[in-house]
Amino acid sequence: NEAGASVYSASDVARDEFPDLDLTYRGAVSIARRLQDPLAELVKIEPKSIGVGQYQHDVNQSRLKKQLDEVVESCVNYVGVNLNTASPSLLSYVAGIGPTLAKNIVRHREQKGIFRDRTALFEVMGFGPKAFEQAAGFLRIPEAANPLDNTAVHPEAYKVVERIAADLKKPLNELIGQREALNTLDLKKYVTEEIGVPTLQDIVKELQKPGRDPREDGVKHTYNREVRDLNNLQEGMVLTGTVTNVTNFGAFVDIGVHQDGLIHISELSNQFVKDASAAIAVGDQVKVKVIGVDKERKRISLSRRAVEEGVAGTLGSRPSQRAGASSAPQAGQPRPNGASGNSGNRPTASASSGPSQRRS
């Protein structure tokens, strides 16, 4: 998805990263990096630059920015950040850090070398106990001697984990990944004033599968390799695409031909749809039938209703190859349990016992 690439290429961040490259090359690098790690690259541009709806410019911009930033921060904290490779843009969304501390962390890393443990963060200028309390559980250090530094377990819970390891008679590095052994624990035995059973359950889940990227649970989408541009499209084809925008007259869908197709509101469902946004959302993965192709005007007409009615064939087939009806799959990207920087909740992905997370 190239959305926002041109905005990045002209930004201060891009100029700092690639001062000698032309705008077009900067944009190309950004798009390629999205294939490697979309989250790490997309945080470098304003969320609204990606396109978040037909009326995004008509609403209160400060409230929109606040809500979008909270969503980005929630995602970053839920996934976790590699302390030794993260850019300032990515680090700035970690709870308790912010733009200034993020730059200080990167500067310290460049001058002193990579971080070997989480406590080394105290050597960073301006990084105090409060920031550590909020951020530590979301920062990962693959090179750390203590294996817990590369998990979502907060340092405040390390002593509890050490007790668990002692009871199971295993060193820490062998404890991690021992699903069956960890399932035998009586968690009530490890409850303290600061750490309750829910947090202990989070800790055990993290120890069983450390460093798990929640994005792996998302629905993986692959475009039809035989359909690369408008010339490959034919009426009657059934394709899978991703919703890129929802308007009052329908929804635009990326089907992999560098030109989004339109599902008119009348083609969204075999039932009456008054409000398109109630029937479909940005990010949804949907099966659609091509019902019109205007190559001169570069317009593609799509229908989801035809697929629901079962008149279309299998993926990329002609109408004569009939198949049963297929419901539109929904995007399944996992979401954190209220990990917003301003919500006062800590993401469940971080097995931590500290107070609420807030972004400074």
N, C-alpha and C positions, 0 to 999 in steps of 0.2 A: 504494500500500500504506500503510495507516494504522498499521501496527504501531509501537508506541513513541511515537506522537504525544502521547498523554495523559501519558506520562512526561516528555517534553520540556516540555510546557506548564506543568508544576508544578515544573520544575527551576530552579536558580539562573541558568543560562545564559539561559533564556527570560525570567526576571524582569529580568535585566540588559538584554536586547535590547528587551523590550516591557513596561516597568514599568506602563504605563497601560492595558494590554489585559487583558480577561478571559481565563480559562484556555481557553475554547472558541475564542476568536479566535486565541490563540497557536498552538493545535493546528492550526487551519485554515491559518495562514500557513506552518507547518512542512510540512504536506502539499503545499501549492502549491510551496514551494521545492524539494521533492524532485523535482518535475517538471523544474525548471530544472537542478539539479545534485544528484543523490541523495547522492553521497559527501560533499559539503560540508555537507549537512544532517544526515545520519545520524551523523556523527562527534560530534555534540553530545549524544548519549545513549549510555548504556552498551550495548555490543553485545548483552548478554544480554537487554536489554529488548525487543529485536526478536523474541525467541523462537528458541532454537537447539536445541530438542529436548525430548522428553518428560521426560528425567531431568536437566535442567540444574540443578535445585535439589538434587539428591542427590549430585552429585560435589563434589570439593574446589573450593571457590569461588575460592581464590587461584590455583590452577592454571588454572581455567577462565578467569578474568580475564586471566591472563598470555597464554594461547593466543589468546584473542579479540582482545586488544590488539595482538598480533603480526600477526594477520591484517589488522586495520584499518590498522596502520602500513605493512604491506607494500603494500596497495592504494593508500594515499595516496602513497607514494614512487614507485610504479610509474606512476601517472597524472601526478604532478607538481602543484605548487601555485603559483598566481598570487600572488606576494609582495605585490602592491598591493591585492588584494581579499580575501584569505583571512582568515577569522575566527581568533581565538585557538584555538578548538577544533580547527580543521583544521591550523593551523601546529604545534600541540603534537605531532602525530603524524609530523612530518617528522624524519628521522633527525638526531640531534644537537641538537635544539631543546628539546622538553619544554614543560610548561605555563608555567613562569616566563618563559623566553625568549620564548615566543609572545606573552605579554601585553606584554612590553617592546617587541617588534617593532611590535605594533599601536599602542601608546602613542607610539612614535617616529614612526610613519607619520601619526598624527593631529596631532602637534605640528609636525613638520618637512615634511610633505608626502610624496608618493609616492617610492618608490625609483627612481633613474635607472640604477643599475648594481649588480651584486652586491657589489662592494667597499664600498658604502655600508652594508652590514650591520655593518661594524666600528664604526660610529658608535652602534650600539644598545648600551645598557648591558648588560654581561655577555656580549656576543657576541664570543668570542675566536677565535683561529686554529683551534683544534680543532673548535669548532662549525661554523665556516665550511668546514673540510675535509670534514666529514660532510654538511652540509646543502646546500651551494651547488648541487650538480648537480640537486637536486630542486626548486629554486625558480626560477620563471619571471618575467621582467620584460618584458612586451610593449612598454613604453614606452622600453626601453633603446636607447642609441645603438649599442652593440655587439650585432649580431643574435644572437651566441652566447649572450647573457644570457637569451634567450627560448627556449633549447633545453635538452636534457638533457646537453649537453657540459659537463663540469666545467671550471672555470677553470684547473686544472692542465694541461689539454690544449689550451688556447687557442693556445700557441706552435706546437704540432704542426699545428693547423688552419691557422694563418697560413702555415706552410711549404707545406702542401698548396695553399692559395690562390695562393701565389707561383709554385709549379711549374706550376699550371694557368693562370697569368697572368689571374687573375680577382680582383676585390675580394671581400671577405667577403660582402657583401650579395648579390652575384651568384652566388657559389659555392653558397649554400644552395639546394637544390632541383634542382641539376644532376645528375640521376641518371646519365646516360650518361657525363658527364665523370668523375664520381667512380668509376664502375665500371672506368675504365682505370688506376686507381692501382695501383702495386706497393707494397702496404702494408709489406712487409719493409723498405723504404727508410726508413720513419718510426719503426721500433722503437727504443725507448730503454730504459734500465734500469728506468724506472717504468711505461712503457706498452708492452704487448705486442700481438701481432696480434689476439687476441680483443677487446681494448679498442678497437683501431683499427677493427675491423669494426663495433663498436657506434657509434663516432663517425661512420663513413661512412653507416650506416643512418639515424642521426639527421639528418645533413646532407641526405640525400636527401629525407627527409620530416619536417622539423622540426615539433615541437609536436604530433605525431600523438597523438590520444587513443586509447589501446588499447581503451577501452570501445566504440569504434565497431565493433570486430570482433565484439562480442557478438551473440547471437541476439536480434533484435527481436521482441517479442511484442505482438500486438494482439488484444484480446478481440472476440468477436462483437458487433457494434453492435446487433443485434436482440435480444440477451439481456442485459437490464439488472437484472432482479430475478426473484424466484421465480415470479412469475406468467407470465413469458415462457418458463419451462422446460417442456419436454415430454419424456416418456420416449422414448428412441430417438435424441435429438439427439446429435451428435458435436461436442464442443467442445475447444478448446485451453486449458489452464490451467497454472498454476505451482504446484509443490508448496510448501506453507508449513510443514508439520510431518510428521514420520514417527514413528509409535508402534509398539508391539509388535503392534497389531491392524490396522495399515494406514497409509494416508497421507491427509492433508488437502490439498485442491487448491483454489486460488482460481480460479474460472472467471468472475469479474467480476460477481457478483450480490450482493455484500456479505455472503455467507454461504458459507463454505468447504464443499465437498462431500467426502465420505469415499469413498476406494477401500479397501474391506475387503481384508485380506491375501489372501483367496481370489480376489479380482478383480484382483490386481496383474499376473498373468501366466497364460498358458495352461499354464505349467509349475508344479510345486509350489514354493512359496516358504515357507521356514522362518523366515527373518529378513527383515522388510520393509526394513530399512535396507540390506540387501545388494542389493535389487532397485530401490530408488528413493532419491533424496536430495533434501533441501531445495534449492529453486532449479531443479530439473529442470522443463523444459517438456514437458508430456505431452498426448497426445490421449486423451480419455476419452469414454465413452458414458454418457449419463444413463439409469440403470436404475430410478430411483425418486425421487419428489419428495413429501415430506410438508410441505405448506405450513403446517399448523397448528403443527407442532413445529419447523418451519424446519430440516428435515433433507434433505440431498441425497445420494443413493446413486449412486456412479459406478463404472465398470468400465473398466480398461485391457485386460483379457483379451479383452473382446468386440471391441475395435478390432483387437487382434493376430490374432484369428481371422477378421477380414475380414467380419464380419456387419453392420458399420455403414456408413453412407453418408458423404457428404462433409460438410465442416464445417457444422453447423447444419441438416443435412438430416433427413428422416424415414427410418425403417428401410427403406422400400420402395425408396429410392434407393441401391442397393447400390454399393459400390466395393471396390477391392482393399484388402488389409491395409496398415496404416501403422504403422511403428515410432515409438516416442516419441522426439522430438528431445530432446537434452540441452542444458542451459544451457551456452553457450559462452563465458562470461566469461573473458578471458585472465588468466593468473596470472603474477606475477613469478617470476623464478628465484631463490627463496630470499631475498627482500628483507626478512626479519624483522629487527626492530630488535635482537634478541638473538642472531641466528644468526651474525652475523659476515660476512654476505654482502651485497654491494651489488647492487641490482636492475640487471639488464642494460639496463633502459630508460635508465639514467644512464650516458652514455659518459664515465666518470670513471676516473682512474688512482690515486686516493687509497686509503688503507687502509680496513678494514672499517667498515661503517656501524653505529653503535649509538645508540640513543635515550637521551639523558641524562635 
